[in-house]
Amino acid sequence: MEPPDKNADEQRKRAEERKECGNRMYQKQKFSAAIEAYTEAITFCPTWTVPLVNRALCHKKKRDWAAVIMDSEQALRMDPDLFKAHFFWGVALLETDRCEEAIRRLEKALQLAHDREAAAEDIWRQLARAKYKQWCVDSTERQERRDKMRANALNDLALRANHLRQTGVDEATINAQIKEQEGLLEEVLKEASARDIKGEIPSAFTCNLTMEPFRDPMTTPAGLSYERSYLQEHFNKVGHFDPVTRQPLNPKQCLLNKGLRQATQEYLNEHAWAWGECA
């Protein structure tokens, strides 16, 4: 057996001291000082991901998105399952308008943080922001294409009307034909724009407490559904009774409704504007 590396132990001890110093600076919101301390910790122990992720958080607080991405990427090379690194990287991508990449990164973070309720809630909100922001971009592009299509089609109809006049067709007939074609055009464009029109989310997909779309719906014996985190908060702070019916309710009687969760997810993906209600 090889003797313990006393130098490595000493380096790790000094790294932990600098990490704790960074934590104290972070709590005081002295983010630049915290970054310096975490950097020293990383110097002492380059393979330790904790100060690296903590430094990424400080860069996030300072909105230095390039530095956030650099630290997160470095941490994930050492440990690909660090949900915080995926999360910070995803937020940085979102803030720099790289929504599609942000969505993939945040979905990975959410997958890894499934058993950490508070963290998962934060990731879910940022993921919703990313998906809504991507919908806004896509919706604007689709509207621009529809406007261009309308302009081209109306120009073609005007050319057709002139051609009909030159061939001796009377004005009343021309107007009737053009009006009919314009009506068909608007009907097609209206149908094409349906996915870009905001509406009201069906109540079946929203929590009876928050009126927001479900992430993790829990269903009671009475058939009412609530978002898990808010129902748990109700039990902890208010009491063990149904928030709506006010009837006694044992938390163990509430079951995760996976079918409703899947249905809500499908609705949100098909009506991406609704992600704005989750952000």
N, C-alpha and C positions, 0 to 999 in steps of 0.2 A: 504494500500500500504506500502510495506517495505521501510524503509529509504535507500538511496543509500549507497553502501559500499565504504566509503571513502578510506579504505585501498586498495581495489581492484583498485580504480581509480588511487591511487598513484603508485601501482605496475605497472599498464599499462603505466602510464606516464614515469616511469623509464625504462620500457622495450622499449618504443619508443625512448627514448634518446640513449639507448645502440644500438638499431637497426640503428639509424642514424649514430652513431659513426662507426658501422660496415660498413655501406654504404660508408662512407668517406675512411675508410681503404681499402675497395675493389677497389674504384676508383684509389687509389694510388698503387694498386697491392700488398698491404701488406696483403696477404691472411691469414696468421697465426694470425695477430692482429685482422683482421675482424672476424675470427672464434671465438676468445675470446670474442669479443663484442657481437656477435650474441648469444653465449652461455649464457652470462649474461642476455641478453634480454629474452631468453627462460626460464631462472631460475625465472625471475620476472613474466613472463606470459606464463606458460607451454602449454596453449591451443591455443596460437597464432601461426599460421603456417608460417607467413611471414619470421620471422628470421630463422626458421627451414629450409625452402626452400633456403633462402639465404646462410645459412651455408653449405647446400648440394652443392650449386654452388661453394663455396670456396674450398670445398673438391675436387670437379671436377677439378678446376684449378690446384690443387696440385696433381691430379691423385691418390687420396686416394679413390679407388673405393669401398672398404668395408664401409668406412664412408659415402660415397655418398648414398649407398644402405640403410644403417641404418637410415639416416636422411629422405630420401625419403619415406621409408616404414612408419616411424613414422608419417610423415605429412599426408600420404594418409589414415592412420587409422582415422585421425580426419576429413579429407575432401577428399573423393575418386575421386573428379573431378579436382584436381590440376594438370593441364597438365604439368607444369614445373617439378613436382615431378616424374610423369611418364617418362618424357623426360630424366631427369638426371639419373633415375634408369635404363632406357633402354640403355643409353650411357655406364654406368658402366658395365652392363651385356655384352655389345658388346666388350668393352675393355678387359674383362676377358674371352673372347671366349665362351660366353654362348649365341650363336646367336639366337637360337630358342626362348629363353625367351626374348631376347632383341627385337626381331621382334614383339612379342605380346605386350610388354610394349610400344614400339614406335608407333605401330598402334593405341593403345589407346590414346597416347599423341596427335597424329595427328587428331584423331577424335574429341578430346576436344578442339583443337586449330584451328578449321576450320575457325573461323572468325578473326584470328590473322595472317595476311599474312606473316610478317617477321618471326615470330616464326614457323609457319607451314613450311616455306621453309627450315629452319634449321632442323626441325624434319624429313622432307622428305629426306633430304640429308643423315642423320644418318640412317634412315630406309633403304635407298638404299644401304648404306655401309653394313648394317647387312644382307640384303638379298643376296648381292653379295658375302659376306664372307661365308655365309652358302652354297651358290652354289659352291664356291671353295672347301669347305670341302666335300660336297656331291660328287662333280665331281671327286675329288681325290680318294675317297672311291670306286666309281663306276669303275674308271680306274684300280684300284688295283684288283677288282673282275674280270674285263675283262682279265687282264694280267694272273691271276691265271687260269681262264677258258681256255685261249689260251694255256698255258703251259700244263695243264692237257689233253686237246684235242690233242695236238701235241704228247704228250707221248703215248696216246692211239693209235694214227695213226702209230707211230713207232712200237708199239707192234703188231699191225695188219699186218704191212709190214713184220715183222719177221715171223709171223705165216704163211703168204702166201708163203714166201720163203721155209719154212719147208714142205709145202704141194706140192711144186714143181711148183708153178706158176712162169712164166718167169718174169724177171726183168722189161721189158718194160710194161707189164700189171700192175705190182705192182705200178710202178712209175706213170702210168696214173691214177690209182684209187686214190692213195694218193694225187696227185696233184688236182684232182677234189674235194676231201674232204677238202683239205686245202683251196681251193677257196671258197667253201660254208661256211667254218668256218669264213674266213675273211669278207665275205659278211654279215654274221649275226652280227659279232662284229662291223663292220662299221655302220650298221643300229642302233645297240644298243648305239653307241657312239655319235649319231647325236645331242642329247640334250646337250652334253658337248663340242661341237665345236662352238667357237665364230664366229659370222658373222657380217653382216652390218644391222643395224636397218632400216626397211623400212622408207622412207622419210615421209610417211603418218602419222607416229607416232612421228615425231620430229618437233620442233619449227623452223619456217623459220628464226628466229633471232639467236637462240643459237645452233641449230642443236642437241639439247638434247631432250630426250623423254619428252612428255608432262606430267605435273601434273594437271594443270588446263588450258586447251586450250580455247582460245577465237577466234571465227571465225568472219571475217569481211564480209560485203555484197559482196565483190569480191570473197569470198570463200577461202581466205587465213587464216591460223590459226597460232596463236602465243601464247606463254606461257603468262598467265595473268600478272604476276609480271613484266616481261620484257616489255610487251606492255604498261603497266601503266607507267613504268619508261620512255619509249620513249615519251609518251604523255606529261609527266611532264617536261622532260629535253630538248626534241627536238622540239616537236610540234604536232599538231593534223592533221597528215597525215599518210597514210599507209607506213610503213617502207620499203616495197619492191616496190610497184607501184608508190609511192610518190604522190598519189591522196589524196585530202582532206578527212579526216575521223573523224567523230564525235565519241568520246568514247562510247556514248550511242547506237551507231549502232552495237557495237561488243557484241556478245552473247556468254555465256559460252556453250561450245559444250560438253554436258554430254555424248553423244554417243561416241564421239572420246575419251573422258577421259576414259570411260569404256573399249573401244577397246584397248587403249594403255596399261591400267592396265592388261588386259588379255594377251596381247602380252608379257609384261614384266614377268608375272608369268609363262608363258609357255616357255620363253627363259630367264631363270634367269640370265644368263651371262650378259644380257643387263642392269641389274641394275647397273653394274659397270660404265655405261655411265651417270648415274644420280648422283653418289656419288661425 
